[in-house]
Amino acid sequence: DTIEALKNELEQRSEEIQCVVSSKNTALNTLYFGETQMPKLNDYADGVDTLEFLVRIS
């Protein structure tokens, strides 16, 4: 299959997938091996900005 087909599959399953790991630099939104447990400041769990969420509910 193609990268485009894989991209579509990943988009359809986005609620089930936390991250995609690859050793190759691709057009997909992937992380390299060893980076999955090293979040950056703008990486939010499940795409939710925790501080913004807490401010909204308080």
C-alpha positions in Angstrom: 0.0 0.0 0.0 1.0 3.7 0.0 1.9 6.3 2.6 -1.3 8.1 1.7 -3.3 4.9 2.6 -1.4 4.6 5.9 -2.0 8.3 6.6 -5.8 7.7 6.1 -5.8 4.6 8.3 -4.0 6.5 11.1 -6.4 9.4 10.9 -9.4 7.0 11.1 -7.9 5.4 14.1 -6.6 8.6 15.8 -8.8 8.0 18.9 -7.1 4.6 19.4 -3.5 5.6 18.8 -1.4 7.6 21.2 1.7 8.0 19.0 3.4 6.5 15.9 7.1 5.6 16.1 9.3 5.3 13.0 13.0 5.2 12.3 12.4 7.1 9.1 11.6 10.7 8.5 8.3 10.7 6.7 5.4 13.0 5.9 3.5 11.4 8.7 3.5 12.9 12.2 5.8 10.4 13.9 8.3 10.2 16.7 11.7 8.5 16.6 12.4 5.5 18.8 13.2 6.6 22.4 11.2 9.9 22.0 7.8 8.7 23.1 8.4 9.3 26.8 10.1 12.6 26.3 7.3 15.1 25.7 8.0 18.7 24.8 6.4 21.7 26.5 3.8 22.0 23.7 2.9 18.2 23.7 -0.4 17.7 25.4 -1.8 14.4 26.7 -4.6 13.4 24.3 -4.2 16.8 22.7 -5.6 18.7 25.7 -3.8 21.7 27.2 -4.0 20.7 30.9 -3.5 24.3 32.2 -6.2 25.7 29.9 -8.5 22.8 30.8 -8.0 23.5 34.6 -8.6 27.3 34.1 -11.8 26.6 32.2 -13.3 24.3 34.9 -12.4 26.4 37.9 
